[in-house]
Amino acid sequence: MGSCVDGSSSGREAQTAQAASERTGRLAALAPGQAIPFAGDRVALVTPELAAAFRPGDRLVVVQDTGDLLHIPAREHAAAEAAVGRAAAAFARMGQVTDAAVTDFFEAFAARLADDAVWTAIAEANAADVESARARGRSTTRLIASDAMRADMIAGLRAWRDAEAPRGRVLETVRHEGWTVEQVMAPLGVVGFVFEGRPNVFADATGVIRAGNTVVFRIGSDALGTARAIVAHALDPALAEAGLPGGAAVLVDSAAHAAGWAMFADSRLALAVARGSGPAVSQLGAIARQAGTPVSLHGTGGAWMMADATADADRFYAAAYHSLDRKVCNTLNVCCIVREAADRLLPVFLEALERAGQRRKGCKLHVSEADFARLPERWRTARATVVRAEGPVEEALAEPIADADLGREWEWEETPEVSLKIVDDVADAVALFNALSPRFAAALISQDPAAHERFYATIDAPFVGDGFTRWVDGQYALDKPELGLSNWENGRLFARGGVLAGDGVFTVRARVRQSDPHLDRAGAPTPPRQG
């Protein structure tokens, strides 16, 4: 495990355990106030709570980026280690698994989800998860296993069933006299996947099997009961029916965040994928990098929309309205209207927001402080009921916001929530996007083709469009269930698109086919055999 130390004891046994650590060369205790070095010349201090909780066999992960001290109890480490071990053993056997068997797995998985008896068991577990989450004031917008979610999962699995198998595909052939070199797609290995409480992500996670990989995953604690039901009633039976190794897709059966930390600190992972809230995803990515594992992070989202002076009002209205149907990463988060068209287009945007609120449960607007006075008096003075995770709350319908806060993503439940900024021109909006946003998805509403070309050339985003923002989705846009959608918050991605799908998880092997047995780099002939 990268940047981990083993051992522990209770606080009152610290002195005895410290002496033991000197004998064994391993940390045997944590004491309150103990300094833990990180980042070369900095220290983090052990809290009394951490020192008291630490037990023999526990792990401590020191996040070198931040100094966070993450306590991994022995049982969580063991659960993650065993799950990764099963996936690694399964990957070693995947070379003997045919592509036809992989196809059979996806159909078997889909067929079980389509079976009403199976789905009833899953739905019952999900109902219990939803009830528990609501009782704790947790968000349930992505947790509910609806009929639409079921249909999407089945469609996603059958899309992988019908997808061309990428492993063994020859990407390039270089021919020489007497020999050829082939560049061949090959499986990457064990993919570690941590995701939020969304049961449908099973279809996304298992997609890596299409390319011959295996996957070990942890789902958010809110959806763990649902996940267990899917594994027991659909996933494991489908693996067995298709003849795939039992560890080809493994759930880390733990509700603790520490299990995810332990999994991402395991250097046996070939790729670590995380999606969920921004800070949690960043922390997981840091842990994996310390272990030497490449990461694919999918955290902060929120789309931006710009409307220029040539924007068609009806198109702008439709684009804004249809970008606010539900809260996911590609939902409209910030709208910028050029000053020249503000008198014409501001009422259009407000109507679209209000209509989107009628589709859900009210609406909420944040307006740049400099532009708040431009709102109609009703918007500036009205109160509204906003549905938060903890329940309905009465708030101002519109509130001023500092420009520096335009990058904040509004994680709304049932009440569409957006920010609005009046800009001098599209270049001004692009500059704000590039500086403040996570650099994810952007749309320009304009009738000017040249403006769209300038926009595409200058906006620093992997997903760019000219209408509603909700198209940014692997299954919707590319007919491929995604593992996640990457923003460019930490820079552009090397040799990979922003949509990470199962068949995009691969490496490239080189294979030589030598027809001339006498090849020699120096041109020397083959000496005759003796005898």
N, C-alpha and C positions, 0 to 999 in steps of 0.2 A: 504494500500500500504506500503510495507516495506521500511524503511529509506526514507520516504517522509514527506515533510512539506507543508501545504496548505497556500494560501493567496497570496497577492502581491499588489503593486501599482507602479506608475511611480516613477522615481528617485526623482523628486521634491516634491513628496508627502510622502517621506520616513519617515520624522519625525512624521507627523500626523498619518500615518499608524502604526508606531512603537508603538505609544501610544495606539492605538487601539489593537495592539497585546498583550500588557500587560493586557488589560482588558479582552480579550477573551481567552488568553492562546494559541493562534495560531499565527504563523508568518504572519504578515500583510504587510511586505515590504522586499525588498532587496535594500541595498545601496552599491554604489561602494566601494570596499575595505573591505566590511563586511567579517569577519572571520566565516567560517562554519566548525565546528569540524567534524573530521572523524577519523576512526581507533583508537579511544580512546584518542590519544594525539597529533593529527596532525590537521592542519587547511588548508582549501582551501579558497581563496579570491574571492569574487564576482567581476566580471569584470563590467566596466561601461555598456557594451552592454547587459549583462544579467540583470542588475538592471533596465535598461531602458525598456527592453522587458517584464519584469514580470508584470502581471496584476492580479487583484482580481480573485480568483478562480483557478489560475494556481497552478501547483505543482512543487516542486523541489526535484529531486532524487539525493541523495548524494551516489556515488558509493564508498563503504567503502574500496575496494581494491586499488583504485587509487586516490580518492579525486575528480573525475570528478563531476562537477555540471551540471546536466541535467535538462533543462527547459521543462516542459510539459504544454503547453497551455491548458486552460480549455476545449476547443473544442476537442482536441486530447484525453484528459483524458475521456471526455464524450463518444466519439466514441468507445474507447477501453472498457470502463466500460459497455456500452450497449451491445457490441458484446459478451463479456464474460458472461454477464447476460443471454443473449439468449441461449448461449451454455450450461450454467449451468441449465437453466430451461428445455432445451431439454434432458439433461442427466437424470434429474429426471423422465422423461417419457420413457426413453429407456428400462427400465425393462419390459414394456408392449409391446415393439416392438419385433416381432418374427424374428428369423434368416432368415426366408423366405422373409420377407419384406426387410431386409438388402440386401439379394441377389438380389431382384427386383430393389433396388436402384442402385446397381452397373451396372446392365444390362441397366437400363434406362439412366444412365449417359453416358455409353459407346455408346449406340445407338444414343443418341443425338449428340455426337461428330462425329459419323460416318455419320450423316445426312449432305449432302452437303450444304443445305440451312443454317443450323446452323453453320457449319464450315466457310462458306463464311462470315457471320457476325463477327465471332471470328477473322478470318484472316484479315478482314478490320481494326478491332481495333488494331490488332497486327502490321499491316503495319504502322499505325500512331505512335505506340509506338517506333518502330524501327527507323522511320524517325526522331522522336524527340530525341531519344538517340544519333543517329549519329550526329545530329546538335550540340549536347552538348559535343561531343567528348567522349561519353560513349561506353563501350564494348557492342557489340551486338551478340557475338558468341553463347550465351546461350539464347538469347531473341527471336530469330526468330522462329515462330511457323511453322516449316516446315512440309512436308508430313510425314517425318520419326518421328518427334515429335508427330504428331497426331496419327500415328500408335502405337507408344509406349504407349501413354496415354490410347488408347482404349484397347490395350493388357493388360496393368496394371490393369485397372478397371475390365476387364473380369477375370483376375487372382484372384482378390478379390472376384468376383462373384462366382467362382468355389472353393474357399478355404474353408476348414473345419472351421466351426464357433468355436472359442476357448472358448467362455463363457459357463460356466456350465460343462466344461470338468473336469472329476475327475482325478487329477494327482496322488493321492495316497489314499489308504484305509487302515487304521489300525484297526484291529478287536480285540475287547476285549470280555470277557464273558458278554453278556447282552447288549452290545452296540458297535457301530463302529464310527470312526471319518474319515470323508472324507476331503481331501484337494482339493478345487474346484477353478478353474480359474474364475475370475470375472473381469468386466470392472474396469478401474482405475479411470476414470472421464473425466474432461475437459482437453484436450491437447491444449496448446498454441504453435503455430508454426510460426516462422518468417523465411522467406527464400528469397533468391536472386531472381532477375528478370528472372525466368525460368517458363514459363506457364505450363510445363508438371508436375510440382510439385503438381498440384491439385490431380492427381491420387495417389501420395504418401500420401498427407495429409489426404485425405478422407479414406485411408486404415484403420485408427484407428476405424472407424465405424464398421468394420467387427467384432471387439471384444466387441462392445457395448458402445464404448466411443463416445464423441462428440469432435469437433475440432473448434477452432477459430484461424484464421491465418491472417498474414499480409504479402503481397508480396512486393518486392522491387518496388520503385516508377517508375522505367523504364517500368515495365510490368503491371502497375495498370489498364490501359485501357483494356488490354487483359484479365486481371482477371475479371474485371467488366462484360465483354462480356461473359466469360465462366459461371459466376454466373447467369447472366440473361437468357442466352439461353440454358444452359445445367444443371448446378448444382441445382439451385432452382426448376426448373420444374421436375427434377428427384426425388428430395426429396418429392415433393408433390405427384407425380405419385405413388411412393412406399408407401406413408402413413407415412413417417418418420417425426418427429417434425421439424419444419422449422429452428430451430436453431442448428440442428445436425451438420451442417458445415457452419460457418459464416466467411465472409470476413470483416476484419476491413478496411472500405473504406476510407483510408487516405494515402496520399503520404508522410506524415511526419514521420521521424524516431521516433519522440516523441510518436507516437501512439504505436509503438512497445515497447518502454520503459514502457509506461503506462500498456500495456497488460501484460508484464512480471513482473510488480510490483504488479499484482493482485493476492492475496493469494488464490483465488478460483480455480486457475489452479492446476491440479493434476500433470502435467508434462509440462516443458517448453523445447521446441525443437528449436534450432537455427542452421541455416546453411548459409554460405556465406563467407565473408572475415574474416580472423583470428581475428583482433582487434575488429571488430563489434560483432562477435560471443562471444568473451570473455567478452565484456562489458554487453551484454544481459544476459549471464550466471550469472555474478555477481549480476545484478539487481534481477534476479529470486531467487537466493540463499538467498539474503537479505529478500525476502518475505517469505522464508521458503519453496520454491517450488523446488523439484528435477529437475535437468537439464540434457539434452542430447545435447551436443554441437558438431557441425560438421563444423569446420572452416578450419584451415590450412591443406593442403594435399601435394601432390607431392610424387611420388614413386621413390625408389632407385633400381638400378640393379647392381649386382656384377658379374664379370666374372673371373673365376680362370684359372689356367694354363691348366686344362684339358678341358676347354670349347670348344665345337664344334663351329667352325666359322660360319657355316650356321645357326645353332640354335641361336647363339648370334645375328647375323645379323637380322634374322626374329623377334626375341623378341624385339630388339630395334626399328626396323622399325614399327612394329604393336603397339608399346606403344606410338607412337607419331602422331596418326591420327587426334586428336583434343585435345583441352585443357580442361580437367576436373580434379578433384582431384586425379584420379588414373593414370594420364599421367606421363610418365617417366620424372623425374626432375634432378636426379643425377645418373651418371654412374661411377662405380669404376672398374678399370681393374688392375689385379695383375701385378706387375713389371716384373715378369718372362715371362709373355705372352704379354707384351705391344707391342713389335715389330710386333707380329703376329696379335693381336686383335685390336690395335688402328686404323689401316686402315679400318678394318671391321666396327668398330663403326662409323667412319667418313663417310663411304659410306652409312650406314644405315640412318644417320642423313641427309645427302644430298638428298637421295632418298625420305625421309619423307618430306623434304622441297619442292621437286618437286611435291609431292602430294598436298601440300598446297601452300605457297608463300614464298620460301626461307627458310633459317635456321639461327640460331644464337647459338654460342657456348661460354661457359665460362669455362676456364681451370684453374686448380690450378696453382698458381704463380710458384711453383717449377717445374711444368710439361709443362709450356707453350712452352719452347724451343723444346720439343719433337714433336710439330706439324710440318707438312710439311710447307715450306715457303709460299705456296699459302694461307693456312689457317691463317698464322700469319700476312699477309700483305693485304689481300683482303678486300674490302668494300662490303657491302651488303645492300639491301633495306629491312628493317624490318617493318612489318605492326603493328603499335601500335594502341591503341584505338583512339588516336587523328589523325591517318592517317599514310601513309608511311614515314619512317625516314631512312636516310642513316647512317649506323653505321659500325664499324669494324665487320668483319665476326666472329672473335674470340677475346676474351678479357681475360686477367688474372683475377683471383678471389682469394681472401684470403681463406684459409681453413675454417676460422671462419664463412665465409658467405655461406658455402655449404648448410646450412639449408634453405636458401631463396628459396621460391617457385616462379617460373617464370610464371606470369599470362599473357601468350601470346595470341594474337588474331588469326592471320593467319600464323605466322612464328614460327615453332617449335623451342623451346629454352631450352637448357639443360646445366648442368654443368658436368665437367669431372675431375676425380681425379685418378692418378696412385697410387696404394697402395702396401705396402710390401706383404700383404697376405689378405685372406678373413677376418681373425680375425681383422686386421687393419681397413678394410672397415666396419665391424660390429661395432667396437668401435666408428668410426666416425658417423655412423647412429644413434647409441644409444645416443650419446652425442649431436649431432647437429640437427638432423631431428625432425619433429613432431611425429616421431615413428608411422608411418601409414602403408605403404605398401613396401615390399621388395621382390626382386627376386634374386635367384642365378642361374647362368648359369654354369653348371658343369657336367661332365660325371662321377663324383665320388659319389656314393651313401653315403659313410661315410661323405663326405663334406656337403651334404645336411642335414644329421642328425645333424651335429655340428652347421650348420647355423640355423636350426630351433630351436635348443636348446638355442642358444645364442642371436639371433636377438630379440630385444624388440619391436615387432610389432604384431598387431592383424591379419594382412593379409600377408601371406608368400607364395611364389610360386616359380616355376622353369622355367618360360617362360615370356610371355608378361605380363605387369602390368595392362592392361585395363580390366582384368576379375573382378576386385574389384568393384562389382556393385550388389545390391540386386536383381534387376529384371533379369539381365543377368546371375548371378551365382546361385541364389536361387529361381528364378521364383516368387519373391516377390518384388513389388515396395517398395523402401526404403524411410523412412523419413530422413535418413542420414547415413553416414559412420563415425564412431568415430575413431579418432587417440588416441594415448596414451600419448600425450604431457603432460597432467596433471595427469598421472597415469592410471593404468589398471582399467577396469570397473568392478563393483561388480555385479556378477550373471547375466551378459548380454553379448551377443556377440557384435562385432563391427558393425554389420549391424542392425540398428533399423528399423523394419518393423511394419506395422500397427497391426498385430496380436501378436507382442511382447510387446504391451502396455497393461499390465494387472496386477492385484493383485491376491492374493490367499486368499480365505475365508475358514474357517473351519466350517464344518457342522456335527453335531452329530445326529445319529439315535439310539435311546434308545429302545431296545426291552424288557429290564427288568425294570419295573417301580420302583423297590425297591432298586436301587443302592444307596449306602451310603458310603462316603469316610472312615468313621470310622467303617463300618460294622454293624451299628445299624439296627435292623429290623424296618419295618414300623409299627408304633403303630396302633391298630385297630381304625376305625372311631367310633365316638360316635353318636348314634342316627341314 
